[in-house]
Amino acid sequence: MFFVVIYDIRDVKRLHRVAKVMESYGQRVQKSIFECELEKIAFFKMRKHVEHVIDPEEDSVKYFRLCSTCFEKGLALGQCTRMLSLKEVEVI
């Protein structure tokens, strides 16, 4: 399963701890955005690790699951690690 994870963490220490957790499960594509390809159990482990770090009163984390077709149709421009050519993307 493919996931895009975005977060906004208010405390610098928690921010670094969440980033460390995310780095062990996925690939950073922007400062607070990760792409992850995970099995169901790994996703739940990642989520539990993040839940133990954040303060739900101050922080936010969003998980977006993408089917492989939707993920592959994504378009990345600029200095991105995962690049798709325009030929690979259907024009909507």
C-alpha positions in Angstrom: 0.0 0.0 0.0 1.2 3.5 -0.8 0.8 6.3 1.7 1.5 10.0 1.7 2.0 11.3 5.3 2.0 15.0 6.1 2.5 16.5 9.5 2.7 19.8 11.4 4.5 19.4 14.8 4.6 22.4 17.1 7.6 21.4 19.3 11.0 21.1 17.8 12.0 18.0 19.9 8.8 16.2 18.9 9.3 17.3 15.3 12.7 15.7 15.2 11.4 12.5 16.8 8.5 12.2 14.3 10.9 12.8 11.4 13.1 10.0 12.7 10.2 7.6 12.9 9.1 8.5 9.4 12.6 8.1 8.0 12.5 4.5 9.1 9.3 3.8 7.2 9.4 6.0 4.1 11.1 8.5 2.0 11.0 12.2 2.7 9.8 14.2 -0.3 9.4 17.6 1.4 10.3 18.8 5.0 7.1 17.4 6.5 5.9 15.1 3.8 6.8 11.4 3.3 5.9 8.8 0.8 5.7 5.3 2.2 5.2 1.9 0.6 4.1 -0.4 3.5 2.3 -3.6 4.3 -0.7 -3.2 6.6 1.1 -4.3 9.7 4.0 -1.9 9.1 1.6 1.0 8.6 -0.1 0.3 11.9 3.4 0.1 13.6 4.4 3.4 12.1 1.1 5.0 13.2 1.5 3.7 16.7 5.1 5.1 16.9 3.9 8.5 15.7 1.0 8.5 18.2 3.4 7.9 21.0 5.5 11.0 20.0 2.9 13.6 19.1 0.8 15.8 21.4 -2.7 15.6 19.9 -3.6 18.9 21.4 -0.9 20.7 19.5 0.2 18.5 16.6 -1.4 17.1 13.5 -0.6 14.1 11.3 -2.5 13.0 8.2 -2.2 9.7 6.4 -3.5 9.4 2.8 -3.6 5.9 1.3 -3.3 5.7 -2.5 -3.9 2.8 -4.7 -0.9 1.8 -6.8 -2.6 3.2 -9.9 -3.2 6.6 -8.3 0.3 6.7 -6.9 1.8 5.9 -10.3 -0.3 8.7 -11.9 1.2 11.3 -9.6 3.3 13.9 -11.2 6.5 15.3 -9.5 8.3 18.3 -10.9 11.5 20.0 -9.8 14.0 18.5 -7.4 12.1 15.3 -6.6 13.4 11.9 -5.9 10.4 10.2 -7.5 10.0 11.6 -11.0 7.5 10.7 -13.6 7.7 11.9 -17.1 4.8 13.7 -18.6 4.3 10.7 -21.0 3.6 8.4 -18.0 0.8 10.7 -16.7 -2.7 10.8 -18.2 -3.9 14.3 -18.8 -7.1 14.9 -16.9 
